[in-house]
Amino acid sequence: MLGNQYVLLATRLAMEEPVVSDMSITDEHIVVASKTKVSEICAELSKNPDHAILVKKGSEILGVVTARDIFRHMSEGLNATKVKVDKIMRTNVLSVIGNTPLSKALEIMSDTPTDAVIVVDENNEFLGYFSVNDYRDATRRLEAHLLMASRLSRSRKAIAQVRIEKEEEEEGDLLDLLLGNEIEDEEEIPEIPSMIMLD
């Protein structure tokens, strides 16, 4: 019985669509205060050049800075030791609630031009950063989920059909047992001879 419960639980979980917070949203980013100098984040970016620098003021994420942004501004004469990150950040940040199904979240992201996607909870508290790699992984994960859900649905339909056929067969067996299904088992009714006509 316990084994069946585990199977049912695993099936239900497999049928449930993954959500945004199921992805690896706690990596590939650094959160810094809005008044942090650009020079202070360069050392971190030299180790992880693909990471996003999320600029935070209080509990709110205001914008994002990448290594490419810094290089571009430095080529225009930026003094990294004096300028703070909030002066060069891009501010088009999209917030997605963590329990949003992946299909809905990917649709929103594809339809909304944005500089960065952050993940928040229902109270708008920051949970993580949804990177380009997360987007690719989410697409693959959603495709795998849809394929698995389709297979499970077909399996459940096939099992239900077999169960129906088995129940019908058992009902037929019971009916045969009660009424008999062999013609030869029935008592033969003797033929009544027709009246003899005398000429």
Secondary structure, 3 states (H helix, E strand, C coil): CHHHHHHHHHHHHHHCCCEHHHCCCCCCEEEEECCCEHHHHHHHHHHCCCCEEEEEECCEEEEEECHHHHHHHHHCCCCCCCCEHHHCCECCEEEEECCCEHHHHHHHHHHCCCCEEEEECCCCCEEEEECHHHHHHHHHHHHHHHHHHHHHHHHHHHHHHHHHHHHHHHHHHHHHHHHCCCHHHCCCCCCCCCCCCCC
